[in-house]
Amino acid sequence: MGGKRLALDGHKTKLIKTPGDLKGSKIRSQESKVHLAYWKRLGAAAQAIAVPEVLPALQTGVVEAFDNTPLFTLAAEWQTAIKFYTVTDHIYQAAVVVYSKKFFDKLTPEQKKILTGTGNGQAQMIRTNVRKLGDSLIEVLKESGVKVAILTPAEKEVFKKSADGLAQEMVKAIGGKSAEIYRLIQEGKKAFKAKK
């Protein structure tokens, strides 16, 4: 996950420098409406493919591209099926674990503490160390024969702008309480940035 380097594009046949370079590319997408909608905006032919099926899909030509971190790419050996890798930083994908109230209310106090507590207290240290791996893993990709391009801030901004309005589009499509949840997320991000 090296720092902000949280989303990248691996491609079998061409180096990606702009969103337009992905037009018509058969790209593996996460099984998510948001991801599929993003790739559609770029004109890519996105296919939702589960992680275990990505390497065979790359090898057989079902898809020719994907986005993922260098850590995940190397761990899954997806780099064996690509020639190019572009650091785009087009997405930050945080993870959240959610429990239903019905499930959570059935737990003992000890079990609840395990699920909501600080664990062994090493999460921050581990997160920091994993993020530091980014640059060295980029070098591993290069050593494996993959040509790597690291986009300039201006080039990355073009990728960022390609998602303008997508969040609002998805909130509308999802409906339900999504607008309220999205508003709370934005408030939380703003509060976090204010603490920095």
C-alpha positions as a Markdown table, in Angstrom:
| # | Residue | x | y | z |
|---|---|---|---|---|
| 1 | Met | 0.0 | 0.0 | 0.0 |
| 2 | Gly | 2.9 | 2.5 | 0.0 |
| 3 | Gly | 1.6 | 5.8 | 1.2 |
| 4 | Lys | -0.9 | 7.2 | -1.2 |
| 5 | Arg | 0.0 | 4.6 | -3.7 |
| 6 | Leu | -3.3 | 2.7 | -3.3 |
| 7 | Ala | -4.5 | 2.1 | -6.8 |
| 8 | Leu | -2.6 | 1.3 | -9.9 |
| 9 | Asp | -3.2 | -0.1 | -13.3 |
| 10 | Gly | -1.5 | -3.2 | -14.7 |
| 11 | His | -1.9 | -3.7 | -18.4 |
| 12 | Lys | -0.8 | -6.5 | -20.8 |
| 13 | Thr | -0.3 | -4.5 | -23.9 |
| 14 | Lys | 0.1 | -0.8 | -23.3 |
| 15 | Leu | 1.3 | 1.8 | -20.9 |
| 16 | Ile | -1.5 | 3.8 | -19.4 |
| 17 | Lys | -0.8 | 7.6 | -19.0 |
| 18 | Thr | -4.3 | 9.0 | -19.3 |
| 19 | Pro | -7.9 | 7.8 | -18.6 |
| 20 | Gly | -8.4 | 7.8 | -22.3 |
| 21 | Asp | -5.7 | 5.2 | -22.7 |
| 22 | Leu | -8.1 | 2.7 | -21.1 |
| 23 | Lys | -10.8 | 3.2 | -23.7 |
| 24 | Gly | -11.9 | -0.2 | -25.0 |
| 25 | Ser | -9.5 | -2.0 | -22.6 |
| 26 | Lys | -11.0 | -5.2 | -21.1 |
| 27 | Ile | -10.3 | -4.4 | -17.4 |
| 28 | Arg | -11.0 | -6.5 | -14.4 |
| 29 | Ser | -13.2 | -4.7 | -11.9 |
| 30 | Gln | -13.9 | -5.4 | -8.3 |
| 31 | Glu | -17.4 | -6.8 | -7.9 |
| 32 | Ser | -18.8 | -3.3 | -7.0 |
| 33 | Lys | -21.3 | -1.0 | -8.7 |
| 34 | Val | -19.0 | 2.0 | -8.0 |
| 35 | His | -16.0 | 0.4 | -9.6 |
| 36 | Leu | -17.9 | -0.8 | -12.6 |
| 37 | Ala | -19.4 | 2.7 | -13.0 |
| 38 | Tyr | -16.0 | 4.3 | -12.8 |
| 39 | Trp | -14.5 | 2.1 | -15.6 |
| 40 | Lys | -17.6 | 2.7 | -17.7 |
| 41 | Arg | -16.9 | 6.5 | -17.5 |
| 42 | Leu | -13.4 | 5.9 | -18.9 |
| 43 | Gly | -14.8 | 3.8 | -21.8 |
| 44 | Ala | -13.2 | 0.6 | -20.5 |
| 45 | Ala | -14.9 | -2.7 | -20.9 |
| 46 | Ala | -15.1 | -3.6 | -17.3 |
| 47 | Gln | -15.8 | -7.1 | -16.0 |
| 48 | Ala | -16.5 | -7.9 | -12.4 |
| 49 | Ile | -14.1 | -10.8 | -11.6 |
| 50 | Ala | -13.4 | -12.4 | -8.2 |
| 51 | Val | -9.8 | -12.3 | -7.0 |
| 52 | Pro | -9.1 | -16.0 | -7.5 |
| 53 | Glu | -10.2 | -15.8 | -11.2 |
| 54 | Val | -8.1 | -12.7 | -12.1 |
| 55 | Leu | -4.8 | -14.4 | -13.0 |
| 56 | Pro | -6.4 | -17.0 | -15.3 |
| 57 | Ala | -8.5 | -14.2 | -16.8 |
| 58 | Leu | -5.3 | -12.2 | -17.5 |
| 59 | Gln | -3.5 | -15.2 | -18.9 |
| 60 | Thr | -6.3 | -16.2 | -21.3 |
| 61 | Gly | -7.1 | -12.7 | -22.5 |
| 62 | Val | -10.5 | -12.5 | -20.8 |
| 63 | Val | -9.2 | -9.2 | -19.4 |
| 64 | Glu | -6.0 | -7.3 | -20.2 |
| 65 | Ala | -5.9 | -4.9 | -17.3 |
| 66 | Phe | -6.6 | -4.5 | -13.6 |
| 67 | Asp | -6.1 | -2.0 | -10.7 |
| 68 | Asn | -4.5 | -2.9 | -7.4 |
| 69 | Thr | -1.6 | -2.1 | -5.1 |
| 70 | Pro | 1.9 | -3.3 | -5.7 |
| 71 | Leu | 1.6 | -5.4 | -2.6 |
| 72 | Phe | -1.6 | -7.2 | -3.7 |
| 73 | Thr | -0.3 | -7.5 | -7.3 |
| 74 | Leu | 2.8 | -9.3 | -6.2 |
| 75 | Ala | 1.1 | -11.4 | -3.6 |
| 76 | Ala | -1.4 | -12.6 | -6.2 |
| 77 | Glu | 1.3 | -12.9 | -8.9 |
| 78 | Trp | -0.7 | -10.8 | -11.3 |
| 79 | Gln | 2.5 | -9.2 | -12.4 |
| 80 | Thr | 3.4 | -12.4 | -14.2 |
| 81 | Ala | 0.6 | -11.7 | -16.8 |
| 82 | Ile | 1.3 | -8.0 | -17.5 |
| 83 | Lys | 4.0 | -5.9 | -19.1 |
| 84 | Phe | 3.1 | -2.4 | -17.9 |
| 85 | Tyr | 2.1 | -0.9 | -14.5 |
| 86 | Thr | 1.1 | 2.7 | -14.0 |
| 87 | Val | 0.9 | 4.4 | -10.6 |
| 88 | Thr | -2.3 | 6.4 | -10.9 |
| 89 | Asp | -3.4 | 7.0 | -7.3 |
| 90 | His | -6.9 | 7.2 | -8.6 |
| 91 | Ile | -8.6 | 5.7 | -5.6 |
| 92 | Tyr | -8.1 | 5.3 | -1.9 |
| 93 | Gln | -9.9 | 2.3 | -0.7 |
| 94 | Ala | -10.4 | 2.1 | 3.0 |
| 95 | Ala | -11.8 | -1.0 | 4.6 |
| 96 | Val | -14.5 | -1.3 | 7.2 |
| 97 | Val | -15.8 | -4.2 | 9.1 |
| 98 | Val | -19.6 | -4.0 | 9.8 |
| 99 | Tyr | -21.6 | -6.2 | 12.1 |
| 100 | Ser | -25.4 | -6.4 | 12.2 |
| 101 | Lys | -27.0 | -5.2 | 15.4 |
| 102 | Lys | -28.8 | -8.6 | 15.7 |
| 103 | Phe | -25.5 | -10.5 | 15.5 |
| 104 | Phe | -23.6 | -8.0 | 17.8 |
| 105 | Asp | -26.2 | -8.0 | 20.5 |
| 106 | Lys | -25.9 | -11.8 | 20.9 |
| 107 | Leu | -22.2 | -11.6 | 21.7 |
| 108 | Thr | -20.7 | -11.8 | 25.2 |
| 109 | Pro | -19.0 | -8.7 | 26.6 |
| 110 | Glu | -15.7 | -10.4 | 26.0 |
| 111 | Gln | -16.5 | -11.1 | 22.4 |
| 112 | Lys | -17.7 | -7.5 | 21.8 |
| 113 | Lys | -14.4 | -6.2 | 23.3 |
| 114 | Ile | -12.4 | -8.4 | 20.9 |
| 115 | Leu | -14.3 | -7.1 | 17.9 |
| 116 | Thr | -14.3 | -3.4 | 18.9 |
| 117 | Gly | -11.2 | -3.1 | 21.0 |
| 118 | Thr | -7.7 | -2.2 | 19.9 |
| 119 | Gly | -6.5 | -5.8 | 19.5 |
| 120 | Asn | -2.9 | -6.3 | 20.2 |
| 121 | Gly | -2.1 | -2.6 | 19.7 |
| 122 | Gln | 0.0 | -3.1 | 16.7 |
| 123 | Ala | -2.4 | -2.0 | 13.9 |
| 124 | Gln | -0.9 | 1.5 | 13.5 |
| 125 | Met | 2.7 | 0.1 | 13.4 |
| 126 | Ile | 1.8 | -2.6 | 10.9 |
| 127 | Arg | -0.2 | -0.1 | 8.7 |
| 128 | Thr | 2.8 | 2.3 | 8.7 |
| 129 | Asn | 5.2 | -0.5 | 7.8 |
| 130 | Val | 3.0 | -1.9 | 5.0 |
| 131 | Arg | 2.7 | 1.6 | 3.5 |
| 132 | Lys | 6.5 | 2.0 | 3.5 |
| 133 | Leu | 6.8 | -1.1 | 1.3 |
| 134 | Gly | 5.4 | 0.7 | -1.7 |
| 135 | Asp | 8.5 | 2.1 | -3.3 |
| 136 | Ser | 10.5 | -1.2 | -2.7 |
| 137 | Leu | 7.6 | -3.2 | -4.3 |
| 138 | Ile | 7.6 | -0.9 | -7.3 |
| 139 | Glu | 11.3 | -1.8 | -7.7 |
| 140 | Val | 10.4 | -5.5 | -7.4 |
| 141 | Leu | 7.9 | -5.0 | -10.2 |
| 142 | Lys | 10.6 | -3.4 | -12.4 |
| 143 | Glu | 13.0 | -6.3 | -11.6 |
| 144 | Ser | 10.3 | -8.8 | -12.7 |
| 145 | Gly | 10.4 | -7.1 | -16.2 |
| 146 | Val | 7.3 | -4.9 | -15.8 |
| 147 | Lys | 7.7 | -1.4 | -17.2 |
| 148 | Val | 6.5 | 1.1 | -14.5 |
| 149 | Ala | 5.3 | 4.6 | -15.0 |
| 150 | Ile | 4.7 | 6.9 | -12.1 |
| 151 | Leu | 2.4 | 9.7 | -13.2 |
| 152 | Thr | 3.1 | 13.4 | -12.4 |
| 153 | Pro | 0.7 | 15.2 | -10.0 |
| 154 | Ala | -1.0 | 16.8 | -13.0 |
| 155 | Glu | -1.4 | 13.5 | -14.8 |
| 156 | Lys | -2.9 | 12.0 | -11.6 |
| 157 | Glu | -5.3 | 14.9 | -11.3 |
| 158 | Val | -6.8 | 14.0 | -14.7 |
| 159 | Phe | -7.7 | 10.5 | -13.3 |
| 160 | Lys | -9.1 | 12.2 | -10.2 |
| 161 | Lys | -11.3 | 14.5 | -12.2 |
| 162 | Ser | -12.6 | 11.6 | -14.3 |
| 163 | Ala | -14.5 | 10.6 | -11.1 |
| 164 | Asp | -16.1 | 14.0 | -10.5 |
| 165 | Gly | -19.8 | 13.5 | -9.7 |
| 166 | Leu | -19.6 | 9.8 | -9.5 |
| 167 | Ala | -20.2 | 9.7 | -5.8 |
| 168 | Gln | -23.4 | 11.7 | -6.1 |
| 169 | Glu | -24.5 | 9.5 | -9.0 |
| 170 | Met | -24.0 | 6.3 | -7.0 |
| 171 | Val | -25.7 | 7.8 | -3.9 |
| 172 | Lys | -28.8 | 8.5 | -6.1 |
| 173 | Ala | -28.6 | 5.0 | -7.7 |
| 174 | Ile | -28.3 | 3.2 | -4.3 |
| 175 | Gly | -31.0 | 5.2 | -2.5 |
| 176 | Gly | -32.1 | 4.2 | 0.9 |
| 177 | Lys | -29.9 | 5.8 | 3.6 |
| 178 | Ser | -27.0 | 6.2 | 1.3 |
| 179 | Ala | -27.2 | 10.1 | 1.1 |
| 180 | Glu | -27.1 | 10.3 | 4.9 |
| 181 | Ile | -24.2 | 7.8 | 5.2 |
| 182 | Tyr | -22.3 | 9.6 | 2.5 |
| 183 | Arg | -22.8 | 12.9 | 4.3 |
| 184 | Leu | -21.5 | 11.4 | 7.5 |
| 185 | Ile | -18.4 | 10.1 | 5.7 |
| 186 | Gln | -17.7 | 13.5 | 4.3 |
| 187 | Glu | -18.1 | 15.1 | 7.7 |
| 188 | Gly | -15.7 | 12.5 | 9.2 |
| 189 | Lys | -13.1 | 13.1 | 6.5 |
| 190 | Lys | -13.3 | 16.9 | 7.1 |
| 191 | Ala | -12.9 | 16.4 | 10.9 |
| 192 | Phe | -9.9 | 14.1 | 10.3 |
| 193 | Lys | -8.2 | 16.6 | 8.0 |
| 194 | Ala | -8.8 | 19.4 | 10.5 |
| 195 | Lys | -6.9 | 17.4 | 13.2 |
| 196 | Lys | -3.8 | 17.1 | 11.0 |
